[in-house]
Amino acid sequence: MPRPKKQKPYKASVVFRTQPTPADEPVESYDRFGILLKESQKFCKRAGLKNDLISRILKTDSDWSFVLKVDALLESAAKHIIRHGLQIQLLKRTLRTEALDDFIDSLSMNGRTSLLKLLDAAGLPSEELGFVEITRMIRNAYAHNIEYVDLSLTELIKSRSDKSRLIKHLSGIRTYDEAKLMASYEKDPMFLRFCVIDSAMRFLFYAYHLTSKPKKASRRRRTSRVS
């Protein structure tokens, strides 16, 4: 009788990719994508966003609109993490004030006093911070130049002097041949969108689990103290 195939730990199988996903393979054949999508939908539900938001963003008509929507989603997730981390516990009650929400909403994404600085201080992995930062850079490039409204994401990346850094963080892949990967993106622009969405869902994965209360774990700790 054949031995069952050993599976990777849940988090390891979800968070990291070591190779590109073939551009000609259907998304549905990758369970990793399915897991990330499920966790992202959980986050969207918690944040009051529509359940089909990820698929709608993926199918956006232009790369200009696609990037702006992904960036807005990441900003929403970042603020959600910060709000959760700054909640005040008083007599077993969680307090959130309108003033605190206004303060978090006023924070910029980049800078010395920003959402990214707070996320970095909270220990979020550098891969996630890099992706959020690069997405904001590309968003700004699109938003601040109306001539880019019809420019594809691959063309925008190729036009920049920091294209290697952009590719590294947008692809979410640790080892790759840059020239071959860019050729794949040019051949199939949806492949690049898939990589960006994959990385975005990875960030939502963190956002969902960082803001989830570990009820079972806390129950076990109370039981061990009693015994």
Secondary structure, DSSP 8 states (H G I E B T S, - for coil): ---------HHHHHH-BSS---TTS-GGG-HHHHHHHHHHHHHHHHTT--TTHHHHHHT-SSHHHHHHHHHHHHHHHHHHHHHHHT-EEETTEEE--HHHHHHHHH-BSSSSSBHHHHHHHTT--HHHHHHHHHHHHHHHHHHT-GGGGG--HHHHHHTSTTHHHHHHHHH-BSS--HHHHHHHHHH-HHHHHHHHHHHHHHHHHHHHHHTS--HHHHHHHHHHHH-
